[in-house]
Amino acid sequence: MRRIYDYECSNGHVVERFAELSDRDLPCKLCGEVSTRLVSYAGPVLDPVSGDFPSATRRWALNRQQKIKAERKTAESHGLAD
C-alpha cells in the first residue's frame, strides 16, 4: 500500500514522497542523494473545551441543531409553540 512519507537527505532537503511501506531509502528529488524516511508526527488535535476531536464536536453540534429544529417544527404543527 502506497502512502505519503517524509524523506530527508544528507543535504537537509525534506520532501514528501508517495512510497511503499518497504521504501526506507529513496533518491532525493532535489539533489539525487540518498534520503531516509522520517518518523512523522501524527498530530491529532483535540478541542480545548470538550477534550474531543473538533470534527466530533462539530458533528454533535450540527445534529443537536437539527434535532432542536425538528422538535420546534413538530411543536408548531401541534399548536404547542413557545
C-alpha positions as a LaTeX table, in Angstrom:
\begin{tabular}{lrrr}
\hline
Residue & $x$ (\AA) & $y$ (\AA) & $z$ (\AA) \\
\hline
Met1 & 0.00 & 0.00 & 0.00 \\
Arg2 & 1.41 & 3.36 & $-1.01$ \\
Arg3 & 1.31 & 6.29 & 1.41 \\
Ile4 & 2.84 & 9.73 & 1.77 \\
Tyr5 & 6.05 & 9.80 & 3.81 \\
Asp6 & 8.62 & 12.49 & 4.60 \\
Tyr7 & 12.18 & 11.82 & 3.47 \\
Glu8 & 15.35 & 13.75 & 4.36 \\
Cys9 & 18.70 & 13.61 & 2.57 \\
Ser10 & 22.20 & 14.39 & 3.90 \\
Asn11 & 21.95 & 17.89 & 2.36 \\
Gly12 & 18.96 & 18.69 & 4.61 \\
His13 & 16.23 & 18.56 & 1.96 \\
Val14 & 12.94 & 17.29 & 3.41 \\
Val15 & 10.50 & 16.12 & 0.76 \\
Glu16 & 7.17 & 14.30 & 0.85 \\
Arg17 & 7.09 & 11.17 & $-1.28$ \\
Phe18 & 4.33 & 8.77 & $-2.26$ \\
Ala19 & 6.02 & 5.43 & $-1.47$ \\
Glu20 & 5.55 & 1.86 & $-0.35$ \\
Leu21 & 5.93 & 0.94 & 3.33 \\
Ser22 & 9.10 & $-1.01$ & 2.50 \\
Asp23 & 10.80 & 2.03 & 0.84 \\
Arg24 & 13.15 & 3.18 & 3.64 \\
Asp25 & 15.72 & 4.96 & 1.45 \\
Leu26 & 14.99 & 6.74 & $-1.83$ \\
Pro27 & 16.94 & 9.20 & $-4.00$ \\
Cys28 & 16.27 & 12.85 & $-3.10$ \\
Lys29 & 14.08 & 14.61 & $-5.67$ \\
Leu30 & 16.16 & 17.78 & $-5.37$ \\
Cys31 & 19.78 & 16.63 & $-5.35$ \\
Gly32 & 19.82 & 12.89 & $-6.01$ \\
Glu33 & 21.47 & 11.97 & $-2.67$ \\
Val34 & 20.07 & 9.08 & $-0.64$ \\
Ser35 & 17.14 & 10.25 & 1.50 \\
Thr36 & 15.86 & 8.36 & 4.52 \\
Arg37 & 12.25 & 8.15 & 5.63 \\
Leu38 & 11.45 & 10.23 & 8.72 \\
Val39 & 9.14 & 9.30 & 11.54 \\
Ser40 & 6.26 & 11.75 & 11.17 \\
Tyr41 & 4.18 & 13.17 & 14.00 \\
Ala42 & 0.55 & 12.17 & 13.63 \\
Gly43 & $-0.64$ & 15.34 & 15.34 \\
Pro44 & $-4.18$ & 14.64 & 16.48 \\
Val45 & $-5.88$ & 17.86 & 17.54 \\
Leu46 & $-8.29$ & 17.93 & 20.45 \\
Asp47 & $-10.85$ & 20.60 & 21.21 \\
Pro48 & $-9.61$ & 22.56 & 24.26 \\
Val49 & $-13.11$ & 22.82 & 25.78 \\
Ser50 & $-14.54$ & 19.34 & 25.38 \\
Gly51 & $-11.31$ & 17.37 & 25.01 \\
Asp52 & $-12.89$ & 15.71 & 21.99 \\
Phe53 & $-11.85$ & 15.81 & 18.36 \\
Pro54 & $-13.09$ & 19.05 & 16.69 \\
Ser55 & $-14.89$ & 17.16 & 13.93 \\
Ala56 & $-16.83$ & 15.13 & 16.51 \\
Thr57 & $-17.77$ & 18.30 & 18.40 \\
Arg58 & $-18.96$ & 19.99 & 15.18 \\
Arg59 & $-20.92$ & 16.89 & 14.19 \\
Trp60 & $-22.60$ & 16.77 & 17.63 \\
Ala61 & $-23.49$ & 20.49 & 17.42 \\
Leu62 & $-24.95$ & 20.08 & 13.93 \\
Asn63 & $-27.00$ & 17.05 & 14.96 \\
Arg64 & $-28.21$ & 18.92 & 18.05 \\
Gln65 & $-29.30$ & 21.93 & 15.95 \\
Gln66 & $-31.17$ & 19.66 & 13.54 \\
Lys67 & $-32.91$ & 17.88 & 16.42 \\
Ile68 & $-33.99$ & 21.17 & 18.03 \\
Lys69 & $-35.28$ & 22.43 & 14.67 \\
Ala70 & $-37.29$ & 19.22 & 14.15 \\
Glu71 & $-38.70$ & 19.40 & 17.69 \\
Arg72 & $-39.79$ & 23.03 & 17.18 \\
Lys73 & $-41.40$ & 22.18 & 13.84 \\
Thr74 & $-43.31$ & 19.31 & 15.47 \\
Ala75 & $-44.40$ & 21.54 & 18.35 \\
Glu76 & $-45.61$ & 24.25 & 15.92 \\
Ser77 & $-47.60$ & 21.72 & 13.91 \\
His78 & $-49.35$ & 20.64 & 17.12 \\
Gly79 & $-50.01$ & 24.21 & 18.26 \\
Leu80 & $-47.52$ & 23.98 & 21.12 \\
Ala81 & $-45.05$ & 26.68 & 20.02 \\
Asp82 & $-43.27$ & 28.75 & 22.69 \\
\hline
\end{tabular}
